[in-house]
Amino acid sequence: MNQVLFTLVLAEMVLILSLLFQTPLRKLVIVGLDRSKQGRGPLVAKSVGGTILVFFSSTIYSVFSVQKRLTETGFVNPTDEVLMAHRLLEASLIGFSLFLAMVIDRLHYYIKELHLLRKRVEEVKNLKKDQEHRETTAPAEVKKATQMIDKAAES
C-alpha cells in the first residue's frame, strides 16, 4: 500500500511542477484537467476523495488505538511499535496526497482565471488603442471637412 501512496504523491508533485512552469506539457495538463472537470468528472473526483478521506480517518483511528494500547500496557511491544510506524507513514502519505490534490485544484483554477484576466486586459488595451486612434484621426478629418465646406462656400 505504501508504494501506491508514494507513487500517487510523486505523480501529484510532478503534476504540480508541470502546472507551475510554462512548458508545452502545461497546456496538455490544463486541457486534461478541464476535461476531467466536465460531465461526471466532479462526481467521480468527490467519490474518490471521500473514499480516501474515510480511509485516512480509519488509519488515524488505528494509530490512536495502537497508541492507547501502548499507554495501557506501560511498555513498548515491538509489534505495536512496527504497526504504529506503518500506520503513521500511511496516514501521513494519505494526508499529504489529499493536500496535494487540493493544491492541484486551486492551481488549475488560478491559472484559468489568470488566462481569462490577461485576455480581458488585452481586449481593453486594444479598445483603448482604437479609441486613441479615432481621437487623433477625427480632428484631422474634421479640419479637412471644414476646409472643403469653406472652399465650396467661396465658390
VMD Tcl script that draws the C-alpha trace (Angstrom):
set ca {
  {0.00 0.00 0.00}
  {2.84 2.36 0.77}
  {4.30 2.00 -2.73}
  {0.97 3.04 -4.24}
  {0.80 6.05 -1.94}
  {4.39 7.06 -2.70}
  {3.64 6.77 -6.42}
  {0.49 8.85 -6.02}
  {2.33 11.58 -4.11}
  {5.14 11.60 -6.67}
  {2.65 11.84 -9.56}
  {0.85 14.72 -7.85}
  {4.14 16.53 -7.28}
  {5.07 16.13 -10.96}
  {1.64 17.45 -11.92}
  {2.11 20.50 -9.67}
  {5.55 21.18 -11.13}
  {4.15 20.93 -14.66}
  {1.47 23.47 -13.71}
  {3.93 25.88 -12.12}
  {6.29 26.27 -15.07}
  {5.41 27.41 -18.58}
  {6.08 24.32 -20.68}
  {4.26 22.60 -23.55}
  {3.26 19.93 -21.04}
  {1.39 22.58 -19.03}
  {-1.14 23.11 -21.81}
  {-1.79 19.38 -22.01}
  {-2.23 19.13 -18.25}
  {-4.64 22.08 -18.22}
  {-6.68 20.58 -21.06}
  {-6.74 17.25 -19.23}
  {-7.88 18.89 -16.00}
  {-10.53 20.86 -17.90}
  {-11.88 17.69 -19.43}
  {-11.82 15.87 -16.10}
  {-13.95 18.63 -14.56}
  {-16.69 18.22 -17.16}
  {-19.52 15.71 -17.17}
  {-19.25 13.08 -14.47}
  {-15.67 14.01 -13.56}
  {-16.52 16.08 -10.47}
  {-18.78 13.34 -9.12}
  {-16.06 10.72 -9.57}
  {-13.43 13.01 -8.01}
  {-15.63 13.70 -4.99}
  {-16.36 9.99 -4.57}
  {-12.69 9.04 -4.74}
  {-11.78 11.92 -2.42}
  {-14.45 10.86 0.07}
  {-13.25 7.27 -0.01}
  {-9.66 8.36 0.59}
  {-10.84 10.61 3.42}
  {-12.65 7.68 5.06}
  {-9.54 5.55 4.65}
  {-7.47 8.37 6.17}
  {-9.77 8.61 9.19}
  {-9.65 4.82 9.60}
  {-5.86 4.93 9.59}
  {-5.85 7.74 12.16}
  {-8.23 5.72 14.34}
  {-5.88 2.75 14.07}
  {-2.94 4.94 15.12}
  {-4.84 6.12 18.19}
  {-5.87 2.58 19.13}
  {-2.24 1.40 18.95}
  {-1.20 4.45 20.97}
  {-3.86 3.62 23.55}
  {-2.57 0.04 23.83}
  {0.97 1.32 24.30}
  {-0.08 3.63 27.14}
  {-2.22 0.94 28.82}
  {0.49 -1.73 28.92}
  {3.21 0.64 30.04}
  {5.94 -0.92 27.91}
  {6.73 -0.87 24.21}
  {5.78 -4.01 22.35}
  {7.92 -4.39 19.18}
  {4.91 -5.48 17.13}
  {2.89 -2.44 18.22}
  {5.86 -0.22 17.50}
  {6.09 -1.53 13.92}
  {2.32 -1.20 13.48}
  {2.44 2.35 14.79}
  {5.26 3.35 12.43}
  {3.50 1.75 9.46}
  {0.16 3.41 10.23}
  {1.79 6.80 10.80}
  {3.58 6.58 7.46}
  {0.36 5.55 5.76}
  {-1.62 8.35 7.40}
  {0.95 10.99 6.54}
  {1.11 9.85 2.90}
  {-2.68 9.88 2.58}
  {-2.94 13.30 4.21}
  {-0.20 14.70 2.01}
  {-1.88 13.22 -1.05}
  {-5.18 14.88 -0.16}
  {-3.40 18.18 0.41}
  {-1.62 17.97 -2.95}
  {-4.92 17.20 -4.67}
  {-6.36 20.42 -3.24}
  {-3.25 22.34 -4.35}
  {-3.63 20.96 -7.89}
  {-7.28 22.00 -7.97}
  {-6.52 25.55 -6.80}
  {-3.55 25.93 -9.16}
  {-5.71 24.90 -12.08}
  {-8.40 27.38 -11.06}
  {-5.94 30.26 -10.66}
  {-4.21 29.51 -13.96}
  {-7.56 29.57 -15.76}
  {-8.55 32.82 -14.04}
  {-5.18 34.38 -14.87}
  {-5.59 33.39 -18.51}
  {-9.06 34.96 -18.66}
  {-7.83 38.11 -16.91}
  {-4.93 38.51 -19.33}
  {-7.32 38.05 -22.23}
  {-9.60 40.78 -20.88}
  {-6.67 43.14 -20.28}
  {-5.52 42.60 -23.87}
  {-9.02 43.37 -25.15}
  {-9.15 46.57 -23.08}
  {-5.73 47.62 -24.40}
  {-6.89 47.04 -27.97}
  {-10.08 49.04 -27.37}
  {-8.08 51.87 -25.81}
  {-5.65 51.88 -28.72}
  {-8.56 52.01 -31.21}
  {-10.17 54.86 -29.26}
  {-6.92 56.85 -29.25}
  {-6.52 56.25 -32.97}
  {-10.04 57.53 -33.61}
  {-9.42 60.60 -31.45}
  {-6.22 61.50 -33.32}
  {-7.66 60.95 -36.78}
  {-11.03 62.59 -36.12}
  {-9.76 66.19 -35.71}
  {-7.78 65.94 -38.96}
  {-10.86 64.71 -40.80}
  {-12.97 67.49 -39.28}
  {-10.38 70.06 -40.37}
  {-10.40 68.69 -43.93}
  {-14.19 68.71 -43.99}
  {-14.37 72.34 -42.78}
  {-11.80 73.39 -45.40}
  {-13.85 71.69 -48.13}
  {-17.01 73.42 -46.86}
  {-15.22 76.78 -46.83}
  {-13.98 76.24 -50.42}
  {-17.43 75.23 -51.52}
  {-18.95 78.32 -49.84}
  {-16.46 80.65 -51.54}
  {-17.17 79.34 -55.00}
}
mol new
graphics top color blue
foreach p $ca { graphics top sphere $p radius 0.5 }
foreach p [lrange $ca 0 end-1] q [lrange $ca 1 end] { graphics top cylinder $p $q radius 0.2 }
display resetview
